[in-house]
Amino acid sequence: ALVLDVADLQAMAAALDRQGAFDIVVNSAGLARHGPALETAPEDFDAVMAVNLRAAYFLSAGAAKAMIGAGKSGSIIHISSQMAHVGGIDRAVYCASKHGLDGMVKAMAIEWGPHRIRINTVCPTFIRTPLTESTFADPERRSWIEAKIRLGRAGEVEDVMGAVLYLASDAAALVTGSALKVDGGWTAG
């Protein structure tokens, strides 16, 4: 395992060079700065894109380069969001970054498929974590979220873990360029 600040591209590149080729890469770094689109500050836009898209791009490229150089197949998995497939109030920058991530993965899947490198995203709904505690503490927000999730409950970390394990395994040997939604039916309508 390698834990690093993906927004620091130089440190990330150096760490990837030291580590060599991975079999599996899971990128769960993410950043959200919610607010009305008309009030988004350029520095907030840049910060979200730096983590959610730019870092993911260069992490993928660095990992794939090492895999190709070593003649290894592999699986690259990014945690995206259901917001890559729907819009959300006060989430224009976040949605844009996750739409971009899913599009990037499709393009890289085409490019790296001949090297047997699979790249996919997992697109979870709202997941109960310490970071989302305040969201779920608000009864109105919690009710709104649970009403949108057709299975009637928010996600748990284990729900996302199952999707990641699947994409990392040989069971997903023919899966690349895909966005696996773990959203309880939110994006189904």
C-alpha positions as CSV (number, residue, x, y, z in Angstrom):
1,A,0.0,0.0,0.0
2,L,1.1,3.5,-0.8
3,V,-0.5,6.5,1.0
4,L,0.3,9.9,-0.4
5,D,-1.0,13.4,-1.2
6,V,-2.1,13.0,-4.7
7,A,-2.4,16.8,-5.2
8,D,1.5,17.0,-5.0
9,L,2.3,15.6,-8.4
10,Q,6.0,15.6,-7.9
11,A,5.8,13.6,-4.7
12,M,3.3,11.3,-6.3
13,A,5.5,10.7,-9.4
14,A,8.6,10.1,-7.1
15,A,6.6,7.6,-5.0
16,L,5.3,5.7,-8.1
17,D,8.9,5.6,-9.4
18,R,10.2,4.1,-6.2
19,Q,7.4,1.6,-5.9
20,G,7.4,0.2,-9.4
21,A,4.5,-1.5,-11.0
22,F,1.4,-2.2,-9.0
23,D,-1.1,-5.0,-9.7
24,I,-4.0,-2.9,-8.4
25,V,-4.4,0.8,-7.8
26,V,-7.3,2.3,-5.9
27,N,-7.6,6.1,-5.7
28,S,-10.1,7.2,-3.1
29,A,-8.9,10.8,-2.8
30,G,-11.6,13.3,-3.3
31,L,-12.5,16.9,-2.5
32,A,-15.8,18.8,-2.5
33,R,-16.5,22.5,-2.1
34,H,-20.2,23.0,-2.5
35,G,-21.9,26.2,-3.2
36,P,-23.9,28.0,-5.9
37,A,-22.3,28.0,-9.3
38,L,-22.6,31.8,-9.6
39,E,-20.5,32.1,-6.4
40,T,-17.7,29.6,-7.1
41,A,-14.3,31.2,-6.5
42,P,-11.6,30.2,-8.9
43,E,-9.4,28.9,-6.1
44,D,-12.3,26.5,-5.0
45,F,-12.7,25.3,-8.6
46,D,-9.0,24.7,-9.0
47,A,-8.7,22.9,-5.7
48,V,-11.5,20.5,-6.5
49,M,-10.2,19.8,-10.0
50,A,-6.6,19.4,-8.7
51,V,-7.6,16.5,-6.5
52,N,-10.6,14.9,-8.3
53,L,-9.4,15.1,-11.9
54,R,-5.8,16.3,-12.3
55,A,-4.3,14.0,-9.6
56,A,-6.4,11.1,-10.8
57,Y,-5.2,11.6,-14.4
58,F,-1.5,11.7,-13.4
59,L,-1.9,8.8,-10.9
60,S,-3.4,6.7,-13.6
61,A,-0.8,7.6,-16.2
62,G,2.1,7.0,-13.8
63,A,0.7,3.6,-12.7
64,A,-0.1,2.5,-16.2
65,K,3.4,3.6,-17.4
66,A,5.0,1.4,-14.7
67,M,2.6,-1.5,-15.6
68,I,3.4,-1.2,-19.3
69,G,7.1,-0.9,-18.6
70,A,7.1,-4.1,-16.5
71,G,4.9,-6.0,-19.0
72,K,2.2,-6.4,-16.4
73,S,-1.6,-6.3,-16.6
74,G,-3.4,-4.5,-13.8
75,S,-6.5,-2.8,-12.5
76,I,-6.8,0.9,-11.8
77,I,-9.9,1.9,-9.8
78,H,-11.0,5.4,-9.0
79,I,-13.8,6.4,-6.5
80,S,-16.0,8.7,-8.5
81,S,-19.6,9.5,-7.5
82,Q,-23.2,9.2,-8.5
83,M,-22.9,12.9,-9.2
84,A,-20.9,11.9,-12.3
85,H,-24.3,10.8,-13.7
86,V,-26.7,13.4,-12.3
87,G,-26.6,17.0,-11.4
88,G,-27.0,18.5,-7.9
89,I,-27.8,21.8,-6.4
90,D,-24.6,23.6,-5.2
91,R,-22.5,20.9,-6.7
92,A,-21.5,22.2,-10.2
93,V,-17.8,22.0,-9.6
94,Y,-18.0,18.6,-7.9
95,C,-20.2,17.2,-10.6
96,A,-17.9,18.6,-13.4
97,S,-14.9,16.9,-11.7
98,K,-16.6,13.5,-11.5
99,H,-18.1,13.7,-15.0
100,G,-14.5,14.4,-16.2
101,L,-13.1,11.5,-14.2
102,D,-15.6,9.1,-15.7
103,G,-14.8,10.4,-19.2
104,M,-11.1,10.2,-18.6
105,V,-11.4,6.6,-17.5
106,K,-13.3,5.7,-20.8
107,A,-10.5,7.2,-22.9
108,M,-7.7,5.6,-20.9
109,A,-9.5,2.2,-21.1
110,I,-9.4,2.4,-24.9
111,E,-5.7,3.4,-24.9
112,W,-4.5,0.9,-22.3
113,G,-6.7,-2.1,-23.1
114,P,-4.2,-3.6,-25.5
115,H,-1.8,-3.7,-22.5
116,R,-4.4,-5.6,-20.5
117,I,-4.7,-2.7,-18.1
118,R,-8.3,-2.2,-16.8
119,I,-9.4,1.1,-15.5
120,N,-12.8,1.8,-14.0
121,T,-14.7,4.0,-11.5
122,V,-17.0,3.2,-8.6
123,C,-19.8,5.7,-8.3
124,P,-21.2,5.6,-4.8
125,T,-24.2,7.5,-3.4
126,F,-24.0,9.2,0.0
127,I,-21.9,7.0,2.2
128,R,-22.0,7.1,6.0
129,T,-18.6,8.2,7.1
130,P,-17.2,10.7,9.7
131,L,-17.0,13.2,6.8
132,T,-20.8,12.9,6.1
133,E,-21.9,12.8,9.8
134,S,-23.2,16.4,9.7
135,T,-25.2,15.7,6.6
136,F,-27.0,12.7,8.2
137,A,-27.4,14.6,11.5
138,D,-29.8,17.0,9.7
139,P,-33.2,15.2,9.6
140,E,-34.3,17.2,6.5
141,R,-31.2,16.4,4.5
142,R,-31.2,12.7,5.6
143,S,-34.9,12.3,4.6
144,W,-34.2,13.9,1.2
145,I,-31.2,11.6,0.6
146,E,-33.0,8.5,1.7
147,A,-36.0,9.3,-0.5
148,K,-33.8,9.6,-3.5
149,I,-32.1,6.2,-2.8
150,R,-34.6,3.6,-4.1
151,L,-33.4,0.9,-1.7
152,G,-34.3,3.3,1.1
153,R,-30.9,3.6,2.9
154,A,-27.7,5.5,2.6
155,G,-24.6,3.6,1.7
156,E,-22.0,2.1,4.1
157,V,-18.3,1.8,3.5
158,E,-18.7,-1.9,3.0
159,D,-21.0,-1.3,0.0
160,V,-18.2,0.5,-1.8
161,M,-15.6,-2.1,-0.6
162,G,-17.5,-4.8,-2.4
163,A,-17.5,-2.9,-5.7
164,V,-13.8,-2.2,-5.4
165,L,-13.0,-5.9,-4.6
166,Y,-15.0,-7.0,-7.6
167,L,-13.2,-4.6,-10.0
168,A,-9.8,-5.6,-8.6
169,S,-10.6,-9.3,-9.0
170,D,-10.5,-11.7,-11.9
171,A,-14.3,-11.7,-11.8
172,A,-14.0,-8.4,-13.6
173,A,-11.4,-9.5,-16.1
174,L,-13.5,-8.2,-19.0
175,V,-14.6,-4.9,-17.3
176,T,-12.9,-1.7,-18.3
177,G,-14.0,1.8,-19.0
178,S,-17.0,1.3,-16.8
179,A,-18.6,3.3,-14.1
180,L,-20.0,0.9,-11.5
181,K,-22.8,2.7,-9.7
182,V,-23.3,1.8,-6.0
183,D,-26.2,4.2,-5.5
184,G,-29.1,2.2,-4.4
185,G,-31.0,3.2,-7.5
186,W,-30.5,7.0,-7.2
187,T,-29.5,7.4,-10.8
188,A,-32.1,5.0,-12.1
189,G,-34.7,7.8,-11.8
